[in-house]
Amino acid sequence: MHDWDGAYIPMCYELTMCMIGSDSTLVFSISIPFPTTIFIENHETCRIFVLLVGFKHRRLDRKCNMRKTSFLVIILFILNSLGSVCAQPLVIKGIYQGKDLYIKNPFAPDGVGFCINDVYVNDQLTRDEVNSSAFAIDFQILGIKVGTPLEVVINHKDGCKPMILNPESIKPHSTYEITDIGVKGKTLTWAAKNERGSLPYVIEQYRWNKWVKAGEVPGDGTADETTYSLDLDPYFGENKVRVKQTDYTGKPKYSKSVTFNPGTSKITFSPQKPDTEIKFSGPTRFEIFDVYGNLVKTGLGKSVDVADLQSGATYYLNYDNSFGETFRKK
């Protein structure tokens, strides 16, 4: 803050609005970085009101005798000459996992004090000691429960930057526990609890000698038990499915696999030497590879357009529960 004859002008600001009202009142808004409006009335006593969202209104007075135009020029000159000694806040979002967040706090550029001014968690000012080279944000003290979304705002001086030492501590973890999983008809249903942050569930189906993605369902992200479901595209014979989640570590966590037999008829395809199209006897997922192992077509349907494939070339076709069947493009 800058001491200006008894009034305080924020030193970290962004001028967002300036106007003169019908009652000859000068009004301009600045961001420090909180929304702030200053009213200056062109009377014998110039009153400055600083309105901070979520803070107590403060009224500051100073006496002045100057014309409105001169006053406007001086105010804008002061603001522009001050510059900004505050940088853009460092913002990090995540999910509380029951662990503290550790911050490295370098010295201020002028060598006086430390870089960080203050820290807010979900709009709440923390009580952590920021006047030290390193400190921890204790979310539990703030009454935050595990699984709660977090927004940490670190306001700091310009010319320096704090460092988050363990950002992974508030990233969603794959901690789900499956309480029930099964297939009824063509629908996979599972129930899970103890989630810590929303992560997608990826449903995989074993076909063509590999696990293939069959769909994706967003996780609820809470500790409460939640039931999920996904309609499958089963193939002829015994099917096998599972669900998985992958968190920031990149390591997937799998459920147990479930086997079922949907009782569907076996799918066939024709012709063996297609010109423009291959037709299936029913809807099916399919893959087409060239002789070099490159995937050239994939999809789900009762037919596939092959007009753009190379004439006379041989291709490998996976469909339904059939693997590695061949056809030659006419």
Buried (B, 14 or more C-beta within 10 A) or exposed (E): EEEBEEBEBBBBBBEEEBEBEEEEBBBBBBEBBBEBBBBBBBEEEBBBBBBBEEEEEEEBEEEBEEEBEEBBEEBEEEBEEBEBBBBEBBEBEBBBBEBBBBBBBBEBEEEEEBBBBEBBBBEEEBEBEBEEEEBBBBBEEBEBEBBBBBEBBBBBBBEBBBEBEEBEBBBBBBBBEBEEBEBEEBEBBBBBBBBBBBBEBBBBBBBBEEBEEBBEBEBBBBBEBBEBBBEBBBBBEEBBBBBBBBBBEEEEBBBEBBEBEBEBEEBBBEEEEBEEEBEBEEEBBBBBBBEEEEEBBEEEEEBBEBEEBEEEEEBBBBBBBBBEEEBEBE
